Amino acid sequence: MPLPPPLLQIVEWLRAGYPDGVPERDYQPLLALLAKELSPTAPADEADVERVRRHLESVGWHPTDA
């Protein structure tokens, strides 16, 4: 069964940003970043979220891509 297009886009940018897999310490801020992009509220450590955002942007991801 194929993934719905929005979920496929998320998986693609995750693979682009973390081709070797997501480091354990990035799971929570990555989920918070995703939640911020998909919903108005997401509790998270802002420094971690910003670190993950910078990492993903360094490989070409931008929030409007997801």
C-alpha positions in Angstrom: 0.0 0.0 0.0 1.6 3.3 -1.0 1.9 6.2 1.5 -0.4 9.2 1.2 1.5 12.1 -0.6 1.9 14.3 2.6 3.4 11.4 4.5 5.6 10.4 1.6 7.0 14.0 1.5 7.8 13.8 5.2 9.6 10.5 4.8 11.6 11.8 1.8 12.8 14.9 3.7 13.7 12.7 6.7 15.7 10.5 4.5 17.4 13.5 2.8 18.2 15.1 6.2 19.3 11.9 7.9 20.6 9.4 5.2 22.3 7.3 7.9 19.3 7.3 10.2 18.1 9.7 12.9 20.4 10.0 15.9 18.6 9.1 19.1 19.1 12.5 20.6 17.3 14.1 17.6 14.0 12.1 17.9 12.2 14.3 20.3 13.2 17.7 18.7 12.5 16.3 15.3 9.0 15.2 16.3 8.5 18.6 17.9 9.7 20.4 14.7 7.3 18.2 12.7 4.5 19.0 15.0 5.2 22.7 14.8 4.9 22.5 11.0 1.7 20.4 11.1 -0.1 21.9 14.2 -0.1 25.1 16.2 1.2 23.7 19.5 4.2 21.5 20.3 6.0 21.4 23.6 9.8 21.0 23.1 13.2 22.3 24.0 13.6 25.2 21.6 17.3 24.9 21.4 17.0 21.3 20.2 14.3 22.1 17.8 16.4 24.9 16.3 19.5 22.5 16.1 17.4 19.9 14.2 15.9 22.6 11.9 19.4 23.9 11.0 20.6 20.4 10.3 17.7 19.7 7.9 18.1 23.1 6.2 21.8 22.4 5.7 20.7 19.5 3.4 18.1 21.5 1.5 15.0 21.1 3.6 12.8 24.1 4.2 9.6 24.2 6.4 7.4 24.8 3.4 8.7 21.6 1.8 7.0 19.3 4.3 
